[in-house]
Amino acid sequence: MARILIVEDDPAIALGLEDDLTLEGYQVEIAQDGSAGLTRARDGAFDLVLLDLMLPKKDGFEVCRELRRGGSKVAIIMLTAKTRDAEKVLGLEVGADDYVTKPFSPAELRSRIKAVLRRTTNDMPDVYRFGDVAVDFVRFELRKGGSVVHVTPTELKLLSAFVRNRGKVMRRQEITDQVWGEGTAITPRVVDTHVANLRQKVEPDPADPVFVVGVRGVGYRFDG
């Protein structure tokens, strides 16, 4: 069963989560501040981190950012009482896989955990190559023609979703669910913008894409 690290400074919430997830069969550990959580997430072989946003020493954004910069592939779900969409999007932009707003029901969180673990443990190769592109999902690095190309965490998650579903037409809502998380208020235009940005970095000719192909009225298909 998956190992989960809870990074939460409220003892009552942390213990409640630990009890509930242990009953579900997960192996659970707790860290009570951002610095301790970052150390344990780096050193322990965890499958998923439940990361509170407002933490002492290091906040959740900083912990998530440092994990991703260090090449960690661990799944991350942010927990926060804040509800503003800008903060939710920022959490996803720095590398979180999903975002749950307090208060939440245990059933909702269990469902989110299962969904994220399905997405992030779906037999992804460490390095995937297509055309003259090589994307390293361990190092969070993309190379084109041998040169490193800057990509954002969201663009890498988008490319990861395409690789997992290669050859299949993905509707924009399906892309939203896999990249930003189920229930996230992302418009189709935002999806299209991120796809356009990704094409600029992976296509031989972004104006005439051969890898990330648009399917009119439906979505996109990855032919890499």
HUMONOR-V566965 format. One record per helix or strand of 3 or more residues. SS is the DSSP state (h for helix, s for strand). FROM is the first residue (numbers start at 1). TO is the last residue. If there is no record, write none. Layout:
ss:SS from:FROM to:TO
ss:SS from:FROM to:TO
//
This chain:
ss:s from:3 to:7
ss:h from:11 to:23
ss:s from:27 to:31
ss:h from:34 to:43
ss:s from:48 to:52
ss:h from:60 to:69
ss:s from:75 to:80
ss:h from:85 to:93
ss:s from:98 to:101
ss:h from:106 to:120
ss:s from:127 to:130
ss:s from:133 to:136
ss:s from:141 to:144
ss:s from:147 to:149
ss:h from:153 to:164
ss:s from:169 to:171
ss:h from:172 to:179
ss:h from:188 to:202
ss:h from:206 to:208
ss:s from:212 to:215
ss:s from:219 to:222
//
